[in-house]
């Protein structure tokens, strides 16, 4: 029962992403951010299955490795028996031939040991390659989310300066902009949690380092978003909205 609070629950993360998608769609229907969150929900469901599949043992590969190890050990035993016959006193004084046999046996032993090490580590390397390929998707998605908040400048809402011909369309009030930025921050946080599932299921040093890089990236991007939210909050309350609407939004967000 204690393990429930020590591990990430992939199912609950997926449900949280799906709920966030619903909240964004209701607040900003047909927006680009809602489509990105829809994509994140699909990736979350795939990540739940793929992270578990990567962590699962590859039975066929392990059987092949065990057979290869047994064959290698049997080969070493045969070589030892041959050397024992060469060193036997009845074989005469062919010292030079004995030393040649020993040298050849040592070379074979080194090659067999290297082959066994390669065979034992091949499953981990396959899992590592699959994990890194999936984690690259989360890194790209984090940048996509950041692009959607890039033009959400709080100074435009607060100062209401004259736009230029190249200015992007800004139709949000202060409350909507705050909610939009908060959704972006939540998406970044959930992206890092989905990436953490791979490190949880496969505690490989290379995978853990890649997950840490993604968490650092999402944290830095989220920090920029919260600087904008802080600016909006520092200028007073949001645009006039009904108390029921604000309370409902808080209850859903919470």
N, C-alpha and C positions, 0 to 999 in steps of 0.2 A: 504493500500500500504506500510505503514511503517513496518508492521509485516513481510514483505518479508525479511527484513534485520535483523530481531530479532529471526528468527527460522531457523533451519536446513532444507534444502530441500532434502528429501530422494531421490527423482528422480535424482537430479543433482549429489548427491553422488554416486549413482549407475552408472550413465554415466561416472563419473570421474574414477571409478574403472575399468569399461569396456575399457576406453581409455588407462588407464595404462597397462592393460593386453595386448592390441594391441601393445603398444610401446615396452613392454618387449619381446613379441613374435617376433617382427620384429628385435629387436636388438640381442636377445639371443634365437633363435628358438630351440625348443625341450629341453630347460633348465628346471631344477627343479623349478626355481623361477617362470617361466611362468606358470607352472602347479599350483603352490601355488596361484598365482594371479588369475588364472582361478577359483580356488576354492573360493577365496575371492569374486569374482564377483558373483558367485552363492549364496554365503551366504548373500551378499549385497541385492540381489533381495528378498531373503527370509526375511531378517531383515526388509526391507521396508514394507512388508505385515504383518509380525508378530507383529511389533511394533504398527502398526495402529490397528490390531485386538485386541491386549492386552489392548490398551487404550479405545477401544469402550465399551460402557456400555453393561452389560449382562442383557438383558431385562427379560428373564425367571427367572433368579436368583433374580433380584430386585423385581419382582412381588411376588415371593415366600416369600421374606423377608418382604415386606409390609403386606402380609396376616398374617405372623407370628407375626408381631408387632401389628396388629389390634387385633388378637386373644389374645395376651398377655395383651393388655390394657383392652380388654373386661373382661378377667379373673380378673384383678385387680378391676374393677368396681363391679363385682359380689361379690368379697370378701369384698369390702367396704360396700355394701348393707347388707350382712350377719352380719357384725360387728355392723352396725347401728341397726339391729333388736335385737342383743344380748344386746346392751346397752340400749335399750328402757325401760322406767320405768315399763311397764307392765310385763316384764320378771322376775321381782322379784329381789332379792339381791344375785344372783349367781355371786358374784364378782370373785370367783376363776375361774369359767368357762369363764367369760369374758376375764380375763387376759390370759388364755390359748389360746383363740381364737385370741387375739391380737398378741401373740407371734407366733402362727402358720402363721398368715397373714403376719407378718414381714419377716418370713423365706421364704414364698412363693414369696413375693415382691422382695427379694434379688435374688432369683433364676431366677425369670422372668427377672429382670434387666440384670443379667449376660447373660441370653440366648439372650436377645435383642441386647446386645453389641456384642456378638459373631456373631449374624446374620448380623448386620450392617457391621462388619469388614471382613466378610468372602470373599466378592468380592475383596477387596484390597489385602487380603492375597493370593488369587488364582492368581491374576495378578502379585504379587510380586514373587511368586514361579516360574511362567512361565518366567518372565523377568530374574531372576537369572540363570535359566537353560540355556537360550539363551546367556547370557553374559559370561558364562563359556566357550563357544565356541570361543569367541573373545580372551579371555585370553590365551587359548591353541594355537590359530592361531598366536598370537604375538610371542610366543616362537618358533613356527615352522619357522616363518620368520627370527628370530634371528639365528636359526641354519644354515640357508642358507648363512649368511654372516660371520659365525664364522671363517671359514678357509680362508676368503679373507683378507690376511695379506698384507698391503701395503709395508712392508719392503722387501718382496720377490720380488716384482716388481721393487723396487728402488735399492736394493742391488744385486739382482740376484745371491744369494748364491747357493752353490751346494745342491740339494735336497737329502733326504735320501730315503731308500726303502719304508718307511711308509708315506712319504710326499704325500699329496693330489695333484692331477694334477692341475697345474696352467697354463692356456694358455692365460690369458687375459693380454693385455697391460695396460698402466696406464689410458688411456682414457676409455677403456671398464670397468676396475675395478671401476673407479669413477662413471660411469653410473650405474653399477650394485649396488653399495652401495647406490646411490641416489634412485634407484627404491625401495630398501628395506626400506629406510626411509619413502618414500611416502606411501608404503603399511602399515607401522606401523601407520602413521598419519591417513590414511583412516579407519583403523581398529578401532581406538579410536573414530572417528566421527560416525561410524556405531553404536558403543556402546552408544554414546551420544543420539542417537535417542530414546532409551528406557527411558532415564531420561527426555527427552523433552516431550514424550507422557504420561509418568507416573511419576509425581514428588513425588515419594515415598522416604522417607529418606534412607531406606535400599538400594533401587535401585540406588539412587544418589551416595551413598557411594561406591557401587560396580563399577559404571561407573568411579568414580574418581580414584579408584584403577587401573582400566585398563588404564586410561589416564596417570597415573603416571608410570605404567609399560612400556607403549609404548614410553613415553618421555625418560625414562632412557635408553631403548634399542636404540632409535634413537640417543641419545647423544653419545653412544659408536660408532655408525656408523659414525657420523660426525667428531669424533676425527680421524678416519681413513681417511676420505675425506680431512680433514685439513692437515694431514701429506702429502698426495699426492699433494695437491695444493701448499704446502710450498716448495716442491722440484722442482718447475718450471712447465712449460706447460706439457700437456699430450703428449703421444706418437704422432708422426706426423700423422696428418689427414688432409684431404682437408678442406679448409675454408667453402665450401658449405655444407659438412657433419656436421661440428660443428654448423653452422648457422641453418641447418635444425633440428638438435637435440634440439637446444635452443628454436626454435619456437614451436616444439611439446611439450617440457617440460613446456614451459610457458603457 
